[in-house]
Amino acid sequence: MISRYSRPAAVAIWSQETKYRIWFEIEAHAATKMAELGTIPASAAEAIWAKGKDVVFDADRIDEIERTTKHDVIAFLTHVSEIVGEEARFLHQGMTSSDVLDTCFAVQLARASDLLIEGVDRVLAALETRAKEHRLTPCVGRSHGIHAEPVTFGLKLAGYHAEFQRAKRRLLTAKEEIATCAISGAVGTFANVDPAVEHYVADKMGLAVEPVSTQVIPRDRHAAFFAALGVV
């Protein structure tokens, strides 16, 4: 993002630091549940949180590792192992890269939705105020692109207010549909990871689980989300 044209809150959501923090939380929450299920040692899950919870992961170091591994998630996990130590080998058990990437993207889009909805609320408040203020202010009406009978400026603003109400409803629906989690393994069948892990991670990250297990979160969710943005 170009910082001079970007809102600080949005920059924070989409920064590399935030992305890697979310990746860590997904992996660490999964490890916590796996430890509870007896899949990995409880001491490993505790060490992962203790050593990684306050770390700002080094994006440059991860990029450096990726130039060798040619794989972003492996590069990240390698960097985590440099920080956490031996216990990091228990991260990502039975998981696949999309479990981390798609779930992280869902978290970021949901957070970005909150910013957009907050902005729409401010627009709605301003339009309501101005529509009432100008409810009797005369304004040229138009038909077929030319001047027609007079209307009021407040009426025009009331129409815009109704449009933004619809936009807000679409954004709320889009946020609900994009906020899903998938932690189901290499081909999305839970062959090597318990479905309880997915439910646990989803709850911790503020997401719902996909209704049908899948390796990759279906892209109709993303298409609907960005279509809703395009109408605002």
SVG drawing of the C-alpha trace seen along z (x, -y; Angstrom):
<svg xmlns="http://www.w3.org/2000/svg" viewBox="-42 -27 60 66">
<polyline fill="none" stroke="black" stroke-width="0.4" points="0.0,0.0 1.2,-3.6 1.3,-5.1 0.6,-8.7 -2.8,-7.6 -3.7,-5.1 -5.4,-5.2 -3.1,-4.2 -5.7,-1.7 -5.9,0.0 -2.1,0.0 -1.9,1.8 -4.3,4.5 -2.5,5.2 1.1,4.9 3.5,7.8 3.9,7.6 0.1,8.1 0.0,10.9 2.7,12.8 1.2,12.2 -2.1,13.7 -0.2,16.6 1.4,17.3 -1.8,17.1 -3.5,19.5 -0.6,22.0 -0.3,21.5 -4.1,21.9 -4.0,25.0 -1.1,26.3 -3.0,25.6 -6.0,27.7 -3.7,30.5 -2.0,30.6 -5.4,30.9 -6.2,33.8 -2.9,35.4 -1.5,35.0 1.5,33.0 3.1,32.5 1.4,29.9 4.8,28.5 5.4,27.7 2.2,25.7 3.0,23.8 6.5,23.0 5.3,21.9 3.0,19.3 5.6,18.3 8.3,17.6 6.3,16.3 3.4,14.3 5.2,10.9 7.5,11.3 7.4,8.9 8.3,11.3 11.1,10.2 9.6,9.8 13.0,9.2 14.4,12.4 11.4,14.4 11.9,13.0 15.6,14.1 14.6,17.6 12.0,17.8 14.6,17.0 16.0,20.5 12.9,22.4 10.8,21.0 7.8,21.3 6.3,18.6 4.8,20.7 7.9,22.8 10.0,19.7 7.7,18.3 7.8,21.6 11.6,21.7 11.8,18.2 9.5,19.2 11.8,22.1 14.7,19.7 12.7,17.9 10.9,20.8 13.5,23.5 13.0,27.2 9.3,27.1 8.5,25.3 8.7,28.7 5.2,29.5 3.7,26.5 1.6,27.2 1.0,30.9 -1.4,32.2 -2.1,28.8 -1.6,27.3 -0.5,23.9 -4.0,22.8 -5.2,23.5 -3.0,20.6 -3.2,18.3 -7.0,18.4 -7.8,18.2 -5.5,15.2 -7.0,13.5 -10.5,14.0 -9.3,12.4 -7.9,9.4 -10.9,8.9 -13.2,9.1 -11.1,6.4 -11.1,4.2 -14.9,4.6 -15.2,3.1 -13.3,0.0 -15.5,-0.3 -18.8,0.1 -17.6,-2.5 -17.0,-4.9 -20.4,-4.2 -22.0,-4.9 -20.4,-8.4 -21.6,-9.0 -25.1,-8.0 -25.1,-10.3 -23.9,-13.2 -26.5,-12.6 -29.3,-12.4 -28.3,-15.7 -28.0,-17.4 -31.1,-15.9 -33.1,-17.3 -31.3,-20.7 -32.1,-21.0 -35.6,-19.4 -37.0,-22.7 -34.0,-23.9 -35.2,-24.1 -33.1,-22.3 -33.4,-21.9 -35.0,-18.5 -33.8,-16.8 -35.4,-14.5 -33.7,-13.2 -30.6,-15.2 -32.3,-18.6 -33.9,-20.8 -37.4,-19.8 -39.7,-20.4 -38.1,-21.6 -37.3,-19.2 -35.5,-19.8 -31.9,-19.2 -32.9,-17.3 -34.8,-14.8 -31.7,-14.1 -29.7,-13.6 -32.4,-11.3 -32.1,-9.1 -28.3,-8.9 -29.0,-8.0 -31.2,-5.1 -28.4,-3.9 -25.8,-3.9 -28.2,-2.0 -28.4,0.7 -24.6,0.6 -24.2,1.1 -26.5,4.1 -24.5,5.6 -21.2,5.0 -22.5,6.6 -23.6,9.7 -20.2,9.7 -18.3,9.6 -20.3,12.5 -19.8,14.6 -16.0,13.9 -15.2,14.6 -14.7,18.3 -11.9,20.7 -10.5,23.8 -8.1,26.0 -8.6,29.3 -5.3,30.5 -3.7,31.2 -6.9,31.9 -9.5,30.6 -10.6,34.0 -9.3,33.8 -7.2,36.9 -4.4,35.7 -6.0,33.1 -9.0,33.3 -12.0,31.2 -12.0,30.0 -8.8,28.0 -10.7,26.1 -13.5,25.2 -11.1,24.1 -9.1,21.9 -12.2,20.4 -13.6,19.5 -10.3,17.9 -10.0,15.9 -13.6,14.7 -14.5,16.8 -17.1,19.5 -16.0,22.8 -16.6,23.7 -19.9,25.8 -18.2,28.4 -14.6,29.3 -12.2,27.9 -8.6,27.3 -9.2,23.8 -12.0,21.5 -14.4,21.2 -13.8,18.0 -17.4,17.1 -17.1,15.7 -14.4,13.3 -16.2,12.4 -19.3,11.5 -17.2,9.5 -15.5,7.4 -18.7,7.0 -20.2,5.4 -17.2,3.1 -17.7,2.1 -21.3,0.9 -20.4,-1.4"/>
</svg>
